[in-house]
Amino acid sequence: MADHLYSHFGPAAAEYDRGRPGYAPEAVHHTVDVLRIGPSSRLLDLAAGTGKLTRLLQPSGAEMVAVEPVAGMRERLVSALPGVRALEGHAESLPLEDGSVDAAVVGQAFHWFDPLPALAELHRAMVPGGGLALIWNRWERGGWVDDVYEVIEPLRGDAPSWVTGGGREAFVDNPHFGPLTEARFSHVQSGDRDSVVARVTSISFIAALEKDQRADVVRRINAILDSHPGTRDEESIEQRYTTHVYTCARKP
C-alpha cells in the first residue's frame, strides 16, 4: 500500500465529502439484492470514508458497522451518521470478531488494500454464505473530462488502481471468495464548479502534492472549465459516471 498517499485522505476529507459523487440508486439496490441485505443483517462498510456509501445502505435496515483507518474521514462519518458504529482499522487486520458480519461492501477503496490478506480477514469476519461487493464510480470520458485527465494522470505516480494494484488477480482461484460478477449502472451528478474542483483535489495523489503544485492543478482545472461550452458560465455542471459493482460469495 502507498501509505504516503493514503494518509492524505485525512486533510482532504472535507473536499472528499463535497466533491465525490454518491452511487447510482440502481447500483445500491443491486448490491442489497445480491448480498441479501435486510433488517436482520449485519453489514460491514470497509474503508467507509466519510460514509457516502454507508448512508445509502442504511435504508436496507441492516445493522451497520463502518471500519475506516483515517481519523479525519472517520470523524466526518460519525458526525453525519451518529447511529453507525464506526471503528478504526485496516482491511488486513479487521477489529471484528470471527463470523460477526453477514456481508461486506467496499466503496472506492479495494485498490488500497493488500488484497490477499484483506480477503482472508473478510472471510474470517464473515459468516458462511456471506457475500462481498466492491463498488467504484468512474468518470465517463469525453469533452472536458478528457482534458482533466490530461492534467491529473501524469501526476499519478505510484498511486494504486483496481487494474494495476493486483486486486482483480487476487480473486482468481482465491481460497476464500468465489469469482467476481460485474454489473454497471449509469449515474449523473450535478454540482457547482467548486464541487468539480473538489472532486479533483480529493484524489489522493493530488492531495499529496506540495501546496504550490496543488494550486497549479486547481488553476488548470478552472481554465478547462472556463474553456468548454458545457461548463463555462454554467452554475451547475453535469458529471457523468459509471458505477461498477463487483460481487462475489464467501467460500466455506
N, C-alpha and C positions, 0 to 999 in steps of 0.2 A: 504494500500500500504506500502511495506517495503522501506520507504523513504531513510534510511541509505544505502541501496543497490542501489537504483535508482540513487542517487546522484553521484555514482562512474562512471556513464557513461561519465560524462564530462571529467575527466582526461584521460579516456580510449578512447576518440573519435578517435584519430589517429589510434590506434590499431583496433578499430571497423571498421573504413573505410578500413583498409588494410586486416583484417582477415575475416570479414563477407562476405558470398557469395552474389552474386546477386540473381535473381529469374529466374526460368525456363521461357524461352520465351513463351512457351505454356501456362504457368500459367498467364503471363501478358496478353496474347491475350484472354484467358478465362475471366479474370477479366474485361477487356474492353468490351467484348461482353455481359456478363451478366449484367453489370451496365449500358450498353448503353452509354458509354463514347465517345464523339466526339468533334469536334471543337466548338460546341455550348454549351458544358457542363462546369459547374463549379465543380471542383473536389477538395475535401479535402484529404490531406495526413496527418493523425493524428498520433502524435508521430513519426514524419518523420525521426528522427535521423539525419544522415549525408546526407540523400537524395538518398539512394541506390534504393529505390522503386520509388521515385519521378522522377528520371531521366529516368527510363524505361517506365513510363507512359506519359512522355512529347510528344512522337511521336503521341499520340492519338489526339493531337491538343487541348485538354481541357485547359481551364484557371485553373491554379493550385494554391492552397494556402496550405502551409505547416504550421502545428502547432507543435511546439516542445518545451518542458519545459526546457531542459538542454542547457545552453548557449554554452558550448563547441561543442556540436553536431550541434546546430543551426548555429554557425559561419562557420563550415565546409560546411554545406549545402549552405549557402549564397555565400561562396567563389566559390563553384563548379557550382551553379545554380543561377547566379545573376538575371535572369529573373523571378524567382519564388518568390511570396510574402511569406515571412516567418514571423510567429508571435510567440511570447512567449505565452504559455498557456497550460492548462491541460485538459484532456478529460472531467473531471467533471465540468468544467467551461470554455466553449469554448469562445474565443474572436471573435465571429462571430454573425452577426445579424440573426434574425429568417428567415428561408427559404432562406438562402444565398448560399447554395450549392445544387447541383443535386445528388451527390453521395459522398461516403467517402471510403477510404481504410485505413487499419491499418496493417503495416508490423512488425512482430516480437514484438508486444507490448501490445496487448489487455490484457494479463495476469497481466500487471502492473496497470490496471485501477480498480477503484471501479465500477463494471460492471453496476449495475442498474442506478446510477446517470449518468454514461457515456452514456448509451443508451438513457436516457431521453434527455440529451443535444444534442446528434446526431439527435434525432428525431426533436428537436426544430430547429436546424440549417439547416435541410434538407427539400427540397420541397416535397410535396405529390408525391408519385410514385417513390421516390428515392430508392437507394439501398446501401448496406454496404458490403464490402469484408474484411475479416480478413485473413491474409496470414502469414504462417510460413515456414521457411526452417528447416528441421530436418535431422541431420546426419543419414545416413544409417548405421546400426550396423554391426559388424563383423570385424575380424582382429585387426589391430592396433587401430581402433576407440573404440572397446570394452575396450582395455587397457587404453585409455584416459579416458573413462567414469569411470573406477575403481579409477582413480586419483581424478577426479573432483566431482563426486556425493557425497562422504562423506563430502564435503565442502559446499554443497548447503545451509544448514541452513534453514532459513525461506524465502528464495527467492521464489516468486510465480511461478507457471507454469499454462499453459492453463488447464491442467487436475485438479490440486489441488487448483487453485485460485478461483474457483466458476464461471469462465467465461462461460463455457458451460451451466450450470444450469440457468444462467441469461436469456437465450433465450427460456426457457420452459414457455409457456403461457405469454410471455412478452407483455405488453400493447403497446409497441412502434415498435417492429420489429417482423417479422414472423420467422418461424423456419429456422435453418441453413441447407444449402445443401453443401456437401463437394465434392471437386474434388482433385485428386492427380496427380502430374507430377514429372517425374524423372529429375534430374538436376546434372550435373557434373561440378566441378570447379577444375582447376589445378593451382598450385602455388608452390612457393619455401617453404622450411622448415620454414622460418620466418613467412610466411603467416599462416601456421598451428599453430604455437605458438601464433600468434596474435589472431587467432580465439579463442583460449582458454583464453588468458589473457583479451580479451574484454568481457567475460562473467561477469555479474555484481558481482556475489559473489566471483569470482576470483580477479577482480579488487579491491574489498573491503578488501582484505587480507592485513595484515601487509607486509612490504617490504620483510622481510626475508622469510615469508611463501610463498609469491608470487614467489620469486626467486627459492624456493624449487619446486614449481609446474613446473616452466619452466625447471628446471633441470630434473625432472621426465619425462616430455613430450619429451624432447630431447633424453633421454635414451630410451624411447619407439621407437622413430623414428630411432634411431641407431640400434635397435634390430630386426626390422621387414624387411624381404626381399623385401617387396613392397615399403619401404621408405628409408632404409639405402643406402647411396651413390647415392641417386636419386636427380637430380637437380630440377625436377618437380614432385610433389606429387599430385595424383588424390584424390579428396574428393567427395564422392557421397552423394547427398542429395535427399530427397523427399520434394517437395514444396506442402504444403497443402493449399488449398483455400476454405474458408468457406464464402458463400454468403447468404444474406437474403434481404427481401424487407421491406421498411418502411410501417408501418400500417398507415391508415388515421388518 
